[in-house]
């Protein structure tokens, strides 16, 4: 059972989970998430948080009601929003006596062997000293997630979180989104769609079940989550997709209960 051991866990939270429809931070949701993560850390688990939301939060502060369209304005919004996010994470985690550190990444940081080794070393050092790394793509200088590109390595925070899980030898990757997991059909259009609780083989059939993007505030969809699952499971890390509106379900996961969809890592 999960609760008998301590694990290194990467938790990725999507934009739709930590922001309102306006793009402003959903402080209530963030506080619930932070409380659970801090508690799991207190139990002995090592926690790495991969967060989205910088552009949405920054845009809500710079140009309320308008999401920027130009790349340079999106990157400017990311710079503003990242400050807001880290200020709130630092404040909320601090209330539970936890220290956080910011790590911003670009394609080059994970593609280059030397840089990725330094990245792993930094994450390991933070975990050894009891610090919770808070990771995001550095959208102010990288356009991989904002714009499509032929040579992009990251491109979305689902992929980023899987790469981080691989680099730090994580035991579990949890993707929190606005969906409960992988369904055998689109649950928005088919009422009889069934949630798949366990996936052991990422074959063509699973690829066909993946749909498009989620909410208008995010960039990822089921396609990127399946892609992340391939990276994580190949590295021997289990991955779970769950609804971010219920972070307390992380306790159930630690107790070995079925939550969302689990993709079993290659052991």
Secondary structure, DSSP 8 states (H G I E B T S, - for coil): -GGGS--EEEEEE-HHHHB-TTSSB-HHHHHHHHHHHHHHHHHT-EEEEEE--HHHHHHHHHSTT----SHHHHHHHHHHHHHHHHHHHHHHHHTTT--EEEEEE-HHHHHSHHHHHHHHHHHHHHHHTT-EEEEEE-TTT--TTTS--TT-S--SHHHHHHHHHHHTT-SEEEEEESS-SEESS-TTT-TT--EE-EES---HHHHHH---B-STT---BHHHHHHHHHHHHHTT-EEEEEEGGGTTHHHHHHTT---SEEE----
